[in-house]
Amino acid sequence: MVDGTENDIKPNGNYSSDNNLLIDCKNVDVFYGDKQALYNVSLGINEKEVTSLIGPSGCGKSTFLRCLNRMNDVIDSCSISGNITINGEDIYNPNIDVVELRSRIGMVFQKPNPFPKSVFDNVAYGPRLHGKIADKDEMSHKVEASLVRAGLWDEIKDRLNEPGTSLSGGQQQRLCIARAIAVDPEIILMDEPCSALDPIATAKIEELIDELKTNYTIVIVTHSMQQAARVSQRTAFFHLGNLIEVGDTENIFRSPENEQTEAYVTGRYG
């Protein structure tokens, strides 16, 4: 990434040095024009764990999440400095194939956004786009396997030719997860995936997240501290564009080291 620095990591526990580190972010600054959105964020994300990003609205959670698959590239006014590597590879290297990068990093958004296509074609879209599967039978197997992993197959196996938009909200979100995992990503990013869902659908998505972490590294932005406590192994607290504290989820909620973190998780502000 341009303008990267080799500054020391901040000494307040904002970094993971575990042996299973997959995503390594150091000294990340993000600007939208003249407005700075992230300040010197250093954060390590472990492989095959769920990491929750929490904090008040506008604190930089989603901005940081979009740095991990270069979604901020589509915003003309956005500029990024620092260093982000995945498996040791600098994802902001000018020679990186961004399309290929995003095939390794699935994304699930706040509101379910199935394509105006059949259920089958929604899931098959990614493998077709990336030329991963040409054989019809192999594609059918991939679609079924992805829907099974997303916990949706038994509910809609007789509706594969119906529009994805005909499903319920919770089913649509799981369809979007199936679409994301159909290209065999390493990482799944989730930007408040349950905020538009009812409690029953939310519970199903949370159960799914727990199952998916055995195969994928998951980073989830959530406004719900209860959800972060339920689904994640590590939690990072952001405030006003700064990473205040990161650690094991249980420690963040039961005995945070930083007073700002304690004030937020106990509901004194937010």
HUKA-V905505 format. One record per backbone hydrogen bond with DSSP energy under -1.0 kcal/mol. NH is the residue of the N-H (numbers start at 1). CO is the residue of the C=O. If there is no record, write none. Layout:
BEGIN
nh=[NH/NH]
co=[CO/CO]
END
This chain:
BEGIN
nh=[4/21/22/23/24/25/26/28/29/30/31/32/33/35/37/38/39/41/43/45/47/51/52/53/54/59/64/65/66/68/71/73/74/75/78/79/81/83/85/86/87/89/91/93/96/101/102/103/104/106/108/117/119/120/122/123/124/125/128/129/130/131/132/139/140/141/142/143/144/145/146/147/148/149/150/151/152/153/156/157/159/162/164/166/167/172/173/174/175/176/177/178/179/180/181/182/184/186/187/188/189/190/191/192/195/197/202/203/204/205/206/207/208/209/210/211/212/213/214/215/216/217/218/219/220/221/222/228/229/230/231/232/233/234/235/236/237/238/239/241/242/244/245/247/249/252/253/254/255/262/263/264/265/266/267/268/269]
co=[1/18/45/45/85/43/83/41/81/38/79/35/77/32/30/30/241/28/25/23/20/218/234/220/236/56/60/61/62/65/66/70/71/72/75/31/29/26/24/89/22/86/84/90/93/97/98/99/101/187/189/115/162/160/118/119/120/121/124/125/126/128/127/135/136/137/138/139/140/141/142/143/144/145/146/148/147/147/152/153/156/159/117/163/164/168/169/170/171/172/173/174/175/176/177/178/181/104/104/217/106/219/108/221/192/194/198/199/200/201/202/203/204/205/206/207/208/209/211/212/212/186/49/188/51/190/53/224/225/226/227/228/50/50/247/52/245/54/242/59/239/237/237/235/233/248/249/250/251/258/259/260/261/262/264/263/263]
END
